[in-house]
Amino acid sequence: MAVSIHCDARGGLAAAMELVRQVRAAWDGGEDLLLDLSEVIAPDIAIVQTIEVARAQASAEGRSILLAQPASSAMAEVLEQSGLLWAAVPADRQFWFHKGEDA
């Protein structure tokens, strides 16, 4: 079973720190994660970095982390500006945009 985590609409460092707190609490309980970013209207690099670190940790620990819905256009812009999409592999496209290997 996965714990659903909602990220704050304000984005920024405060939202990223709250996201870290929620992720740690879920993982302390042994749960996988379902991230809901639908309310994030002003994403920034702090949120993206926090999610990427959580993805790496989840992979290392054999845990699952998924997005409840594909990344918004605002999130896609931050991903592009950060360089994370420049060499995106199929797993990255699947995670952020729910697109398979053929997309």
C-alpha positions in Angstrom: 0.0 0.0 0.0 1.2 3.5 -0.8 0.9 6.6 1.3 -0.4 9.6 -0.6 1.5 12.8 0.0 0.3 16.2 -1.2 2.8 18.9 -1.9 2.1 22.5 -0.9 1.0 24.9 -3.6 3.5 27.5 -2.7 6.5 25.5 -3.8 9.9 26.7 -2.7 12.2 25.7 0.1 9.5 25.5 2.8 7.4 23.2 0.7 10.4 21.1 -0.1 11.3 20.8 3.6 7.7 19.7 4.4 7.9 17.2 1.6 11.1 15.7 3.1 9.3 15.5 6.5 6.3 13.7 4.9 8.5 11.3 2.9 10.6 10.4 6.0 7.4 9.7 8.0 6.0 7.5 5.3 9.2 5.6 5.0 9.6 5.2 8.7 6.3 3.4 8.5 7.5 1.2 5.7 5.2 2.7 3.1 5.7 3.3 -0.6 4.8 6.8 -1.8 2.3 8.4 -4.2 3.1 12.0 -4.7 0.3 14.4 -5.5 1.7 17.6 -7.1 -1.6 18.8 -8.5 -1.8 21.8 -6.2 1.8 23.0 -6.9 1.3 26.1 -9.0 4.8 27.5 -8.7 7.3 24.7 -8.6 11.0 25.4 -8.3 14.2 23.5 -8.2 14.0 22.8 -4.5 10.9 20.6 -5.1 12.4 18.9 -8.1 15.7 18.2 -6.2 13.7 16.8 -3.2 11.7 14.5 -5.5 14.8 13.3 -7.3 16.6 12.5 -4.1 13.5 10.6 -2.9 13.5 8.7 -6.2 17.2 7.8 -5.8 16.7 6.7 -2.2 13.5 4.7 -3.1 15.5 2.9 -5.8 18.4 2.1 -3.5 16.0 0.8 -0.8 13.7 -1.2 -3.2 10.8 1.2 -2.5 8.3 2.6 -4.9 7.6 6.3 -5.5 5.1 7.5 -8.1 3.4 10.7 -9.1 -0.4 10.7 -8.9 -0.6 12.5 -12.2 1.8 13.6 -14.9 3.9 16.7 -14.2 2.2 19.9 -15.1 3.6 22.2 -17.8 5.0 24.5 -15.0 6.8 21.5 -13.5 8.0 20.4 -17.0 9.5 23.9 -17.5 11.5 23.6 -14.2 12.6 20.1 -15.2 13.8 21.4 -18.5 15.5 24.4 -17.1 17.3 22.3 -14.5 18.7 20.0 -17.2 17.0 16.9 -15.9 15.2 16.3 -19.2 18.3 16.8 -21.3 19.3 13.1 -21.0 16.1 11.7 -19.7 15.9 7.9 -19.8 12.6 6.0 -20.2 12.3 5.6 -16.4 12.5 9.4 -16.0 9.8 10.0 -18.7 7.6 7.4 -17.1 8.0 8.9 -13.6 7.5 12.6 -14.5 5.1 12.3 -17.5 3.6 8.7 -17.3 5.0 8.0 -20.8 6.4 4.6 -21.7 9.5 3.8 -23.6 7.9 4.4 -27.0 7.0 8.1 -26.1 
